[in-house]
């Protein structure tokens, strides 16, 4: 009996857990779309293929791996199906260009980095991938493949950036990644950052060990005692440190970057980060001795970011170094001249030179990758890579709404969520006056006014930018890091908040500011265990370093504001900032970054906090919820993988629907955070730094893949949390907006020109079938009076693209109502049924089974009912169609336009039927013996009638196009032309009837 009771309890618990999540087949018809911008982001992996000089690969920090086959004119992602997008290096086997290795993890030491999960391999030039191991390495910054043996590879594993771990050092595989052997190791605090094989002797290996550690506070970093350059002459079995002429760690040695001259492998160059002893060094005896060639910090500085030096493959005296600028020396590193800088990117990380043609170079920077084929005279564009890194995202109240954020190293971005010309191009995005990090906030009442950074006010209309920061900020009185909260109150649209280590408020657009909090950060703290050997007593006595990282004004009460700091505090005020209460959960310890707080949309005492502890070497997910104003908190992470959480948001429509963004994906919960499941869908793995819910859409700011939008989350708002899947579901459609876009003017942009994707053109209708339908599935749309407007069936023929050179935008989406199991998203274009052009009509044979976009009129805005008929069951939902809010036309004028377009549409149908009848009559006369004169007379009569009908059809088509071009008051001449054509049709119909009677 006791065992039965236990079994029943376990079953109930299992069912309860399942009941709070839903099968992905119920919502996986939704898909994310990338809107851009197509402006490259921080890229540290770069390699070309000597045998295929047009082919290159790049590895983007949180952007995955990209490939070009046309010298950088276009780039396409090849790593999107993998579980990580953080990449530190890419290598192609010199003996087999199909073998590609990818080292995941950024492989650099800097704030706001992301980590990976091992080394990936492709045997088919990037089409498919396998993970070969070293998953706990987190940061793998360098790869080297034996030029004669594609299965022999060395990897430089840097290890955890924020704590000690043993999977560090140099690893070797001799079986193509099936197994890895650690061949150079010092301790759990020292990793490897670069490894290289002598191009003339594969037994000679060089590697740089770097004992670098990032701290839990912004810009906290240390270098240990075991950094140094090593050499092996027996294939990696034993190693010797190269020390003669190089600085020691006691002299401040940190990272070393190095290269081997292909034409003289005894010549090595190195960039050495060592404070006053740093510089460009050279060895002429295979590393045995070194001498400093140049100590100018412009060529080697900031070793945590830069350590790239490359020799020309044909001349050992020509050498390049990458830093804020790419520099070139032609005298063996004695003197240097700038080679590539801004504009065109800055902060350069990687250089690859084609070994058979040194005029071909690939350079990777914080602005993406650029290629030269003429030795640096010109370069390809970095405006074709949607790999921007954002810290936050926001939207405005315009239509279409705009998406905003600060792009790492590139400035601010404002980009439209929909383009007026069918796609989102460079025409739709522009800087908005903010700096390269952090928040952007558009005025809720005036989307032309935008606030950003620390802190500026930008006017879209004039392009002017004004510094409106409080005087105390400019004086240096307060602390700030790269991203400072800037946001409006959801209760009072005139109230703007801005934060450093205190919170400021303005109600007059920054003309004056009020300080509404004391310093909300920790006055004293514990040093996290992850700091390890670098811990010292002075750290507890250092000046306060924390800042307010997130501000969350209440959606219900203007006086309630939540604040979270990057040193691990959560505080709240209920009186507009006069007093603050520290309500930090006990588990949120020192230097746990409270990356996002979301105040509840319905309850003043409920809030959610995303806490990212990656800087404490903690890769677990942490989200906390309070329902009593912070008196107690509950961690809500069931269903989330070990993946740090950056943001959490609450839906404003469905209570209990939450969304979270991690370092790799978006997740959602239907039960207020008790259970979570993935919403990654078609999105590549990338760091989701922030997300917002804009009306019915989720808008995401990624740190490596620009902006993405999940259109219309209505199905998620209607999902049942019951454990059983219903046989058929028709979700209530969102309100559909009737939007036109420019189809008529200008030559389209070249298809190679990068562009973001527009939202679906039409009303989105979502439905679900538990099983394959046993019979025809039908979708009917009726107006408020019950008139059938449109009918779709799973038996419809699919549209095809005609084999002629006509604009692609004439063709509607190739979509047929599906009768298969699963979730389906169907788009109704909000028009009447397209004309079924007969084969005998000019170009009719070409248009068979196609749907030219302008052959049918728009429906009127109003209320509509959609009915789904499947497996004998009928489901009906009501929804609204509204006009584009930018359109200013009276309902009466719009109705007139609609009615005239309908006359033209019906006129075309009548003329086409009449033409078919006339052609049939001519065919009949031709086949029957008759008096020759009578036959000729009848034929002439029918030909005249046919000419009239064809002319009328053309007239109706032209007038229909005019009426459908724009939502504007119909011109008098168009109205008169329709009336004339309608009268001519009536006369033609009478003549045809008379001919038929005879």
N, C-alpha and C positions, 0 to 999 in steps of 0.2 A: 504494500500500500504506500509505504514511504517512497519507494522508487518510482511508483506511478505519479505521486504528487510532484516529485522532483522533475520528472519528465514533462509533466503538464506545465510546470512553472517555466522550464527552459523553452518549451514550445511557445508559450505565451510571450516570453521575452523576445524570442527570435521573431515572432510575428509582429510584435510591437515595433521592433527595430525596422523591419521591412516595411511596415505600414507607413512609416514616416518618410520613406524615400519612394521614388517612382522609377519604373523601368525606363531606360533612356529611349526606348522605341516609341515612347509617347510624346517626345518633344524633339527628337533629333533631326527633324526637317528644318529647324531653324539653323541659320548659318551666320557667322560673323563676316563682315565685309571690311576690308582695309580702305581707309580714306586718304592715307598719306599723313604727313607730307613725304614726298620723294626727295628727301635731303638726307644724305648719308650720316650715320652715327659712328661712334667709336669702334674702330676695327683694328684688331691686332694680329689676325692671321692673314697671310697673303702668300700665294704661290702660283706660278705659272707652269705650263707644260712645254718644255723645249721642243718636243716632237710636233706639237700642235701650237704654234706661236699665237694663235688667236684665242686660246683657251686659258682661263685663269680661274682660281678659286679664292674666296676670301672668307674669313671667319670673323663674325661680328659679336661683340659683347652683348649677349642676350638677343642676338638677331639670327643665330644659326649660321649655316654655311650657304654661300651663294656662288653661282657659276656664271661665267660669260663665255660665249663662243664667238663673239664678234668684237674682240678687243675692248670691251667695256661699253659698247653702245647700249647694250641691254644686259641686265642681270636677272637671274631667276633663282629662287630658293630651292635647295635640294635636300634640306635636312628637317623639313617641317613636321614630319611624322615622328620624330624622335622625342624622348621625354625631357630633353634639356635644350636650351638655346644658347647657353653660355659657352663661348668658344675662345680658346687661347691660341691655338695654332692649327694649321692645315698643312699636310705634306703629301706630295705625290711621288710614288716610286720612280726614280730616274729610268729604271729598266723596263717599267710597265706602267704606262699612263692610266691604266684602268684601276690601279691600286691607289686608293686615297685613304689617308689616316686623318682623323680629327681628334685633337686634344681638347677636352671640355674643361670649363673653368677659365676665367679671364686671364690668369697667369700674370697678373700685375697686382701691386699693393697700392690701393687707393680707397678713398671713402666710397661707399655705396656700390661696392662690387657685388657680383653674383658668382656662385660656384657651380661646378658641373658634377658629372658622375662617371668619369672614366674616359677611356679611349675608344673611339669608334673606327670601324674599318668598312670600306666599300671595295668590292672587287669588280664593280661595273661602272666606274667613273661617276659615282654619286647617286645612282638610281636606287640602290638598296644599301642598308647599313646593318652592322651587328656591333654590339658592345663587347669589347674584348677584355674588360676588366679595369682594375685600378680605380674602382668607384669611390673609395674613400680618400683619394688624392685631392679631390675638390678643385684644386688649381693645378693644371698641367700646362705649362707655358712653352714647352719646346719639344720638337720631334726631329729625329734624324733617321733617314732610311739609307741603308747601304746601297750605293750606286750599282752594285753588281748582284745584289741578292735582295729581292723584294720582301722576303720573309724575315730579314734581319733589321730590327728597328730599335732605336734607343728613345726613351722618353724621359724628359726632365719634369719630375713631379714636385711641385712647390709645396703641396700640402695645405692644411687648413690655414686660412689667412688670419683667423682670430684665436687660434689655440694650438696646443701641441697635438701631434698624432704621428704614428709610426710609418704610415704609408707615404713616405717622402724619399727624395733622393733620385738617383738615376736607375732606371729599369731597362732591361734588355729582353727582347723576344727574338728567338731564332726560328720560330714556327708560325710566323704571320699573325701573332697575337693570341694564339691558343693558350699560351702560358707566358707569364712575365716573371723575370728574375731580377731582384734588386742587386745591383752590382756596385753602387757607390752610396754610402749612407754614413751620416755622422750621428745624429740624434733626432729626437722627436720635435725639435725646434728648428731644424735646418733642412731646407728643401733644395731642390735643383730648379733652375730657371731656364737654362739653355744647354743644349748638347749638340755637338757637331762632329762629323766624321771627316777625316782627311780625304780629300777627293782622289788622292793618288795611292793611298795605303789605308784600306778599310780597317786595319788593326789599330790605327792611331785614332783615339777618341779624345775630345776635349769636352769638359763640362764645367759649368759654373754653379757652385753651391751658394745659396743665399739664405741667411738666417734672418729673414724679415718677418715682422709680426705687426699686424694692425691692432690698434687699441679699440676699446669699446666706446670711446668718445671721439667726436669728430677731429680728424687730423692727429689722432694718437698713433704713433708708430715707433718701432724700435728695430735695431739691427743687432744680432747676436755675435758671438765670438767665433763662429765656425764658417763664416763666409769665405769664399776663395775660389781660385781657378785651378782645375785639376786636369791631369793628362794620363791617358792609358796607352801603352804601346803593345798590349797583348789582347786587343779586342774587348776591353772592358773588364777583364778579370782582376787586374790590380791597377791602382791609381797612385799618382804622385802629385802633391800640391806644387804649383808653380808660384814661387814667392820672390825670386830675385828681381829686384827693381820695382815690384808692385807694393802698394801700401798694405799694411796689416789692419786687422780689425781694431787694434788699439789705436791706430791712426785714423779710424773712422770708416774703414772699408765696409761698403754695403754690396750693392749689386754690380756685377761686371757683365758687360756685353762684349762679344768678341766675334771675329771672323777669320777665315783662312784664305789666303790668296790662292786661287786655283792655278795660276801660272807659276807660282813659287810657294809651295806649301810650307816652307820654312818661315815665310812672312806671315805674321799675325797682327791684327789690330784689335784694340780693346777700348771701350769706353768704361772708365773706372769711376764709380761714385764713392768718393772718400773725402768729402769736405775740402779743406785747403790742399789736400794731396790728390784731389781728383783731377781727371783730365783724359786726353786721348793718349793712349800708350801704344807702343809698337815693339814687336819682337822680330828679329831676323835670324833666330836660331831655334825655331820651332817651339818657342815658349820658354826656353831655358833662362833667358834674361830679357828684361824689359826696360824701356826708357820712355819717359814722358815727352811727348812730341808737342803738346799744346795744352795749356791749363785753362784756357778761356771757357768759362762755364756755359756759354751759349752752345757749345758743341757736345756737352756731356751731362748737363745738370738735370736735376729731378730724376734721379736714378730709380725711384719707385715706379715712375711712369715710363721712362725712356732708357733704352740701352741697346740701340740698334746701330750696327756698323757693318758696311758691306763693301767688298772689293770688286772692282771691275774684273770680269772674267778673263779679259785679254791683256790687262796691264796692272801689275801689282802696285804701282805708284798712284793709281787713281782709286780713291776711296770716298765713300759717302757715310755720313752719320745723320741719324734721324733724331730730332729733338723738337722744340717748338717750331723750328725750321729745318728743312733738309739742307745739309751743307755738303760741299764737294771739295776735295783736295786733289791736286794733280802732282803733288810733290811728296808723296809718302806721308801725309798727315802733318806736314810742317805748317802750311798756311791753308786757309779755308775761304771759300766763297759761297755765298748763298746760292742754292740750286732750285729750291721750291719752297714757297711760303704762302702767306695769305695775299690776295684772295686765292682760294683754292684749297682751303683747309689750313689748319695748324695743329700742333701737337701730333707729330708723326711717330708712328710706332713700328712699322715694318717696311723693309725694302726687299724686293725680289728683282734680280737682273737675269735676263735670259742668258744662259751660259754660251749660246751660240751666236747671239746678236745683242751686244750690250746697249744698243739703241732702244731695245724693248725693256721697259721697266714697269713694275707694279709697285705702287706706294700706298700704304694703308695709314689712315690718320683718324683723328676724332671726328672728321667729316666724311668718313667712308673711304672708298678706294678710287684711285685714279691711275690711268695707264698712259704711258707715252710710247710711241713707236719711232720717234725721231730724236732720241737722246735728250728729251726734256724741252724741246722747242714748244710743243703743245701737248696737252693732256686731255684725256676723256673727262666727261662730266661726273661729278659726284651728286648731281641732281637727278639721279635715276635709281636711287637705292632707298627704299622706304624702311630705313633702319634707325630712325631717330630714337634717342633715349630721352624719355620724359620722366619727371618726378611726380607731377600731378596733372589732373585734367579737370576742365570745367566747360560749361556751355552757357550760351546766352539765351535770350528770349526772342530772338529774331526768327523769321521763317524764310528759308530753311535756317535751322539753328546752326551756329558756328561752334567749333570745338577749339579750346585754347590750352596752351601749356608752354612751359619753358623747356627748350631742347638743350640738352647737355652740350656745352661748347659751341653752340650755334645761335643762340638767341631765342626770342619768343616766336610762337606760331599761333596764328588764327586761321582756321580752315573751315570751309563750308561743309556741312554734312550732305549736301546735294549740289551738283553743278547744273547750271542752266543749259548746258550743251550736251547733256547725256552722260557725262562723266565728270570726275573731280580732277581738274588739271592744275597746272601752275597758276592759272587765272583765278583759282578759288582760294589761294592761301597767301598770307602776307605776314611779315613781322608786326607785332602790336606794341612795340615800345618797351617790352620787359627785358629782363636779363635772361641768361641762359639756364637758370635754375628756377624751380619752384612754381609758385602759384600765379594764375592769371584770373581775374574776376571782372566780368563785364557788368556794367550798371544794369540792374534788373529793369529799370524804366527806360533806359536809353542805351541800346546795344552799341551805339557808336562811341561810347565812352568806356575805356577799359583801364583797369588798375592792375599792376603787376610788380613783381620784384620787391625791392626794398627802398622806396616804393615809388612808382611812376604812374602818371595819368596820361593816357594816350587818346587822341581824338582821331577816329578813323577818317573823318571827313577831310581833315587837313593834313594828317600824318604827323602832327606836332606832338612832342613828348615833354611833359613837365615833371620835374622832381618835386614831389609833395611830401617827402619824408619829414617826420617831426624833427625839430631842431635838436632835440636831445639825441636822436639817432645819428645825425650828421656829426655831432660832437664826439661820438664814440663812447657815450655813457652806457650804452646797452650792448648786449651780446647778440650776434646773429651767426648762423651758419648758412650754407649755400641755399637752403630752401626755407623761406619764412612764410607762415600762413597769411594769406590775403583772401578775405571772403566777406560776403554780405550776410546780414541777418535774414533768415527766411521769414521772420515776422515783420520786420520793418525794413523795407527796401532802401531806405536812406542811410541805414547804419552799416558802416564798413569797419571790419576788424583787421588788425595788423599786429603781428607778434614777433618779438625777439625773446628775451628772457622775461619780458613783461608783455602785457596785452594793451594795445592802443585802440582807440575808437574815434571815428569821425562821423559826423552827420551832415557835413557840408562839402563832401568831395575832396577832403584833404586840406581844406583851407585852414582848419584848426584841428588839433588832436587832443584827446583826453587820455591820460593813463588810467586804466581801470583795474590794474592789479599790481601787487608787489612782485618781486622776483618769485616766480612759481617753481623754480628748480630746487634741487637738493643743495642744502648748505653743507652737508657732510654725507659721505657715502662709503660703502664697502667696495673694495676692489674685487671684481669678479675673478673667480679661480682661473678663468681662461687666460688671464694675463701671465700667469705662471712665473717663470724665472725672471720676468721683467718687473715683477712687483717690488716696490720699495716704499718705505714710510713716507717719503716726500709726496707720493701720489695722493695721500689722504689730506695733505696740507696745501695742495696746489689750489689756485684760485678757482672759484666756481666756473664751470664750463658748460653746463647744460643750458638748453633753450626750450621754449615752448614750441613743440613740433606740430601740434594739431590743436585747432580750436573748433568747438562744436556748439554753436548757438542752438538753443531749443527751437523746435518748430511750433511750440505752443505758448511760450512765455518769453517775452523780450528780456526779462531780467535773469533768466537761467542760462548759464554758459558753462560748458565743460572745457577743460584744457588738459592736454597730455604733453609731457616733456620727454626729451630724448635721453634723460638720465633716470627715468623710471618713476615719475609721479603722475597721478591723476588728481586734479582739483576741480572744484565746482563752486559756482556762486549762484545764489538765488535772489540777489538784490542788485543785479547789474554791475557787480564788481566791487561793491563797497567792502564786502568781506568774502573770504574764500575758505573752503573746507578741504583739507587733504583727505581724499577718499580712496587712496591707492590700495588695490588688493594686496594682501600679504605676499602672494607669489610673485608680484612684480617687484623685483629687487633692483638694486642700483644698476644703472646703465642698461636697463631693459627699455628699448626705444618704444614709446607709445606712438606708433606711426599714424594711427587714425582713430578718432572717436566719432561716433555717429549718435546724435541725439534722436530719440524716438520721435516719430511723426505723430504719435497719438497720446503719449504719456510723458508728463514732465519728469517723472522719476526714473524712467527707463533710458538706458544708454548702452552702447556697445563699444568695446575698445579692441583694436587690433594691436598686438604687442609683438614686435619683431626683435628677437634676441639673437640674430645671427652674429652680432658683434660680441656676444658672450659665448660664441662657439656653440650655440644651441640651434639646431636645425628643426626643432619641433614647431608645430603650429600653435599659436596662442591667440584665442579670442575670448574676451570676458564680457559678461552681461550683468547689469544690475537692474533691478526693478524697484528699488527702494532708495533711490537717490544716492547710491554709492555706499550705503551702510554695509552691504554685503555684495559679493560678486560670485558668479559661477563661471567656470571655464567651459566653453561650449565648442568642442572640437571633434566630436565623434564623427568619423567618416573622412576626416581630413588626413592626408598623408603627412609625413615628416617633411614639411616645406614651409618656411617662414611666411607669415601672413603680413601683407603690407596695408591692406585696406578692408573695411567692412562697411556695408551700406544696407539700409532698410528700405524696402519698397514702400512707396507712399500710397499705393492702392490696396494691396493685399496685406493685411496684418500678419506678421509672422514670416513673411517672405524676406529672406536676407541674401545678400550676395557678398562674397569675399574674394579678394585677389591675392594670390600667393606669388612666389618667385617663379612659378611655372604655368599657372592656369587660373581660371575663374571657377568658383564653386557657388552653389546655392543651397539654401535650406528652406523647407516649407513649414517647419515647426519651430520657428524662432531660435534656430541655432542648435537645437537638440541633435539633429542629424544633418550631415552635409553630403552632397554628391557633386560630381564634376559637371561643369558647363563648358568644358573646353571645346567640344564639337570640332569644328574645322580650323580652330585657331592654332597656330604654331606655339610650341612651348616658349614662353618668354616671361620676363619679370613684369607682373601686373602691379605697377606702382600705385595706381589709383583708378577708381571707376566711379561714375555717377549715373543715376537713373534720370534720364531726360524724357519726360512724358511716358511713352511706351517703349523706349529704347534704353539699352545699356551702352554707355560710352566708356571706352577703356583707354587709359594712357599707359603705354608699355615703355619699358626701359630697354629698347632695342628693336622694336618693330612698329614704331609710329603709333597712330591712332586706329582703333577698331570700333565698329558699332555692331551690336546685335539688335537688328530691327524687330520691333513688335514682340514684346515678351508676354502678350496676352495669354498664350497657352499656359505659361508658367503660373500666371495668376489664377488660372482656372483648374489646374491639376488637382485631382483628388488624392488625398493621402491614404486612402483605403488600400488594403493589400491586394485586392482583386482588380484586374484590368477590365474595364467595360468593353463589350464587343465593338461598339461604334461610338465615337465622340465627334461632335461638331462644336468647335470652340466659337464663342461669340466673337465676331470680328471687331477689331478696333475701328474707330472712326477713320474713314478713308478720305484723303485730301486729293482733290482733282487738280493735278499739276501738269502743265504742259512744259515741254522743253524745246529748244530751238532745233527744228529739223530742216530748215530751208536755206539758210545763208552760210556762207564761208565754206572753204575747203576743209574737210575734216583734218584733225591733226594726224601725223603719221602714226601707223599702228605701233611703231617702236617707241613712240613718246609715252613715258610712264604716266599713269593716271590712276586715281582712286575710283572705287566703284560707287555708283549711285544707289540709293535704295530702290526697291522694286517699284516699277511704274504701275500703280493700280491698287485695287483693294485686295488685301491679304486675307485669304480664307484658309484656315487651318482645320484639318480633321484627322481622325485616327481610326484605323481598322485593326482590330485584334488579330484577325485572320484574313487570308486572301478572300475577297468577296466571291461568292458563288455565282453571282449574276452581275449584270451591268450596274455600274455606279453612276448616279446622275446628280448633277448639281444645277439647281434652278434659282434664278434671281428674278424677283418680282418687285414691282414698285409698290408704293403704299396703297394703291387701289387694287392690287392683286393682278395687274397685267404682267404677263411674262416678258421680261426684258432680254434674258439670255439663258440659254440652256447648254450645259456641257455634259459630255458622257465619256465614260471610259472606252466606248466604242468609236469615238471620234478618230479620224485620221490625223497623225502627227503633222504639224507644219514642217515644211522643208525649206531650205534656203535655195532660192532659184539660181540656176547656173548662169546668171547674167550680171553685168556690172551695174547694179543698182544700189543705192545707199542701204547699208545694213540696217539703219534705224527704221526703214520701212517695214521691216519684218518683226512681227510680234514674237514674244517668247515662245520657243518651241516646247509647248507644254500640253500634255494630255492628262485628263483626270485619271488618277491611278486607282486601280482596284486591288493593289497588293497590300499585304500586311504592313503595318507601321504607321508612322506619322507622315503627313503630307501637307505641304504648303502650296496652295494654288493661288495664282494671281489673276484676278479679273481686271481687265484694262479699263473698266467703267465706260465701255462703249457698247453700242448695239452690235449684233452679229455682223462680221465682215461680209462684204459681197462675195458671193460664190461666182467668180468670173468664169463664164463658159469658155471652152477651148477655142471656139470660133471668134471670140472677141479678141481684138488686137492685144497680143502678149498674154492672152488668156491661157494658152497652153503652158506658158512659162509659170504663170501664177497659180496653176492648179495645186490645190492643197497648201497654199500659202495664205498668209493673212496680211496684206498690205495695210499699214497702220492707219492710213487716212481714208479708208473706203467706207467707214461707218461713223456716225456722229457720237459725240459724247452724250452720256445721259445727264439729266438735270440733277443738281444737288437735292438731297432730300433723304427720306427714310426708305430703306429697302429691306427685303427679307430674303435670306438665303436658305434654301432647303436642300438637304443632303438625303438621298435615297440610296440605301445600301442594304442588301440582304433582306429586303422586304420591310425594312424599318425606315421611318421618315423622321428627320430632325430639322427643326427650323430655328434660326436665330435672326434677330433684327440688328441692323447697324445703320449708321448714318454716313452719307457722302456730303462733304462740305467743299467749298471752293478754296482755292489757294488764297490765303489771307492777304497776299500782295495785290490781288486783283480788285479793282474798284469799278464795278459795273452793277447797275440796278438789277433786281431780280426780273423785272419786266423786260429789260433789254436782253438779259441772258435767255429768258424764255423765248423771245422773238428769234434770237440767233439759233437756238435749239430747234424751233419749229421750222425755220427756213432750211436748216441743214437736213432735217428729217424729210422735207419735201424733195430736196435734191437726192437724198439717199433712196427714197421710194421711187423717184423719177428714174434713177439709174436701173433699179430693179425692173421697172416696167419696160424701159427701152430695151434692156437686154433680152427680156422675154419676147418682146415684139420682134427683135432682130432674129432670134432663133426661129420664130414662127415664119418670118419672111423667107429665111434661108431654106426652111423645110418646104415652103410653097414653091420656091424656085426649083428645088430638087425634084419635086413631084412633077412639075411641068416639063422639066428636061427629060424625065423618064417616060412620059406618056406621049404616044403619037398624037399629033394635033395639026391643025392648019398652021403652016409656017408663019403666015402673017399674024394670026391671032396669038401664036406663041411669042413672037417678037414683041407684039404690043403689050402682052401681059408681063413679059420680062422687063421691058422698059418701065412699066408702071411700078413693078416691084423694086427695081433698082432705084427709082426715084424715092420710093417710100423708104428703102433701106438707107439711102444717103441722108434723108431727113432724120431718121431714127439715130443713126450714128452721130450726126451733128448734135442732136439733142443730148445724147449720152455724154458727149464730150463737154457740152455746155454745163450740164448738171455736175459733172466731175470737177470742172474748173471752179464753179461756184461753190461746190461743197468744200473744196480745198481752201478757198478764200474764207469761208465761214468758220472753218475749223483751225485756221492759222492762229487765231488769238481770241482771248476772251475780252472783246471790246465791242463798243456800240457798232452795230452793223451799219454800213454806209448806205445812203439813199440809193446810189446807183446799183449796189448789190441787191437791195430789196426789189428794185424795179426789174433787174435782170432775172431774178428768180420768178417773179410774177409773169414776165414775158415767156420764159422757158416753160413755166407751168401751163400757160395758155397754149403754147405751141404743142405741148405734149397732148393736151386734150384734143386739139385739132387733128393731130396725127393718129390718135386712138380712134377718132370718128372715121377718118379716111380708111384706116385698116379694117374697121368693122364693115365699112361699105364694100371694100374689096373682098372680104371674106364672104359677104352675103351673095355677091355676084359669083 
